[in-house]
Amino acid sequence: MTNASHTALDLPDEIARRRTFAIISHPDAGKTTLTEKFLLYGGAIQMAGQVRAKGEARRTRSDFMQMEKDRGISVSASAMSFDFRKYRFNLVDTPGHSDFSEDTYRTLTAVDAAIMVIDGAKGVESQTQKLFEVCRMRDLPILTFCNKMDRESRDTFEIIDEIQENLAIDVTPASWPIGVGRDFVGCYDILNDRLEIMDRADRNKVAESVQIDGLDDPKLAEHVPAAQLEQLKEELEMARELLPAFDREAFLEGSMTPIWFGSAINSFGVKELMDGMGDYGPLPQVQTAQPRSIAPDEKKVMGFVFKVQANMDPKHRDRVAFVRLASGHFKRGMKLTHVRSKKQMAISNPVLFLASDRELAEEAWAGDIIGIPNHGQLRIGDTLTEGEDIRVTGIPSFAPELLQSVRAGDPMKSKHLEKALMQFAEEGAAKVFKPAIGSGFIVGVVGALQFEVLASRIEMEYGLPVSFGQSQFTSARWVTGPKAKVDAFVSVNQQHISHDHNGDVVYMTRLQWDIDRVERDYPDLTLSSTRELMV
């Protein structure tokens, strides 16, 4: 989706100050805590919450579903917009749990950069690696934040080596930790030649900055114990010999990542990371589309839906489409063409997000993420324009890895169940298949935890207890090919055929043999496990 070339277009000031990025990590690396601190520094909230809230500690703003609050995990991507210095940050917090990876993959199509959070003790974990691969496919610039340095952590060089080896990317230190665990004092800010001192007493306090004149400045000894100062000088000398210096061009091309060290829960290292995103991060980028790409400096407004979230406000059965603006200057009340249906929509109540809180958006610019409340007209992958027939491409949809049948606790409420399932399918929370033979539905997800989330949400949002049971099928594949050939295939394979919520033909399989048979007997047809949501 994002054009690999990060050439600076001559953008209007309002667009040039936008920084739109996602935060990605393995579960429990501290991603949601980091998001909270971003909001704190941006002045968007007065006191940061904690994911596992105790007593007076506030719930995090980016986790708004009941299940997220109960379990202390993020299961849905959420968007937040706020100002920091002269910049406008559009931050998307994504689920770290691998069971919700599809939501994260789609989110990465709507951002221009990513912040990768790793745990100082655990280094690069499996989910980090998967998400990094998606960023790599899109040449997204990546900033790295090594979190939890106030706990026992691994050697700094070891962490950097692991990132370079596992992710095949050059790493350049933007800061360097002074001590680890209980002895962690703070960091030396390499990019700005500053000493950053951590305050353990107040977690919401900005670190103290001491401007210094190189590593021989006597001021260093006033703040850093002698043994640690000696070690810092040795390590930095080695780092300068062994590691590359920061090169903004290499970073914007996705081949180099600057790394900051800190402790999100202690608000340490966060401001430097934000400064790095503001000063070095990419401006809004060109979006890939058909029949042509969309440049952010185009006068006409264009945007695309990368996420749909239902019932963010349980009191109102609302459905909000998250729209990334690709170009232009949007104003509230504008009429935009919904390219798939060719109909015009008056966007009268667009919203800006602060997680589940929202405010009316009077205007927005390319790079911003706005919410458009609607009653099901907008789907993931839809493009909105000022009349041009153009479709943004590259938003992925994946075949589910787990399939189960579903039934309502009350058989009289099967219509209610159908409505709930269709809504979750449009939201992208699950795949819903209607078998050609028999009644009921088959639900497909990427990870087992999603079944729990679905059951919890259907009961909470629709007052409808449901149960999931074993399905005779193990996988699903979309069927494409010449219409006559697809029709002929469907007519003789009825027991394997279902339709998804878009009405597309899906082949349900029990064994790999089923797929092999179709590929052998029907060479004109294609069975796909992924498809692009370009509608």
Secondary structure, 3 states (H helix, E strand, C coil): CECCCCCCCCCCHHHHCEEEEEEEECCCCCHHHHHHHHHHHCCCCCCCCECCCCCCCCECCCCCCHHHHHHCCCCCCEEEEEEECCEEEEEEECCCCHHHHHHHHHHCCCCCEEEEEEECCCECCHHHHHHHHHHHHCCCCEEEEEECCCCCCCCHHHHHHHHHHHHCCEEEECEEEECCHHHCCEEEECCCCEEEECCCCCCCCCCEEEECCCCCCCHHHHHCCHHHHHHHHHHHHHHHHHCCCCCHHHHHCCCEEEEEECEHHHCECHHHHHHHHHHHCCCCCCECEECCCECCCCCCCEEEEEEEEECCCCCCCCEEEEEEEEECEEECCCEEEECCCCEEEECCCCEEEECCEEEECCEEECCCEEEEEECCCCCCCCEEECCCCCEECCCEEECCCEEEEEEECCHHHHHHHHHHHHHHHHHCCCEEEEECCCCCEEEEECCCHHHHHHHHHHHHHHCCCEEEEECCCCEEEEEECCHHHHHHHHHHCHHHEEECCCCCEEEEECCHHHHHHHHHHCCCCEEECEEECCC
